Amino acid sequence: MTPEQKKKNRTLGLILASVVLVFFLGFMVRLVYFGSPKKPQMVPISAITGPSAVPTSGNAK
């Protein structure tokens, strides 16, 4: 490996490490300001209201 290749590899490594560091810091800031992500609440199917596929009255047209 030539010294020029080593220099380019080092530069690339520093760039990639800085990108990872920025994402990590952004994640930590988000956790501090907004708290940990909450699990979505599951809603029972019986609680979901909407148009029924079966007509409730006896007059189906």
N, C-alpha and C positions, 0 to 999 in steps of 0.2 A: 504494500500500500504506500502510495507516495504521500509526501507531506501535504500536498494540495488536497488529496482525497480525505486525509485525516481532518484537515481544517474544515472542509465542506461537511463532513459527517458530524463534527463537533457543532457547527453552526445549525445544522438540521436538528440535532438532538436538543440544543438549547431552545430552538423555536417550538418544537413539539412539547418540551417540558413546560414552557411558558404557557402554551395553550391549555395544557392539562391543569396547571396551577390556576389560571383564570377561571376555568369551569368549576374547579373545586371551591375557590373562594366565592364565586357567585352562588353556588349551592349552599355554602355555609351562611352567607348573608341572607339568602331566602329563608333558611330555617330560623335564623335569629329574628327576622322581622315578621314572618308570617306563621311561624310555628311549624310543627311537623305535619306532614300531609295526613289528612283524616281519611279513614276508610269510608266509602260511600255507604249510606244506609240502604238496606234492602227493604223494599216495600212489598208487603204481601199482595199476591195477585188479587185477592178478594177486596183489597182496598182501592184497586184501580177501577175508576168508573168511566164508562164510555158507552157508545152505542152498542147495544147487544145484538148478536147475530140472530138470536131467537126472538121473535116478536112476543111481547108480554101480553098483548091483547089477542083475542081469538080471531081477529079480522086481518089475516095476512093477504096482502094484495100483490 
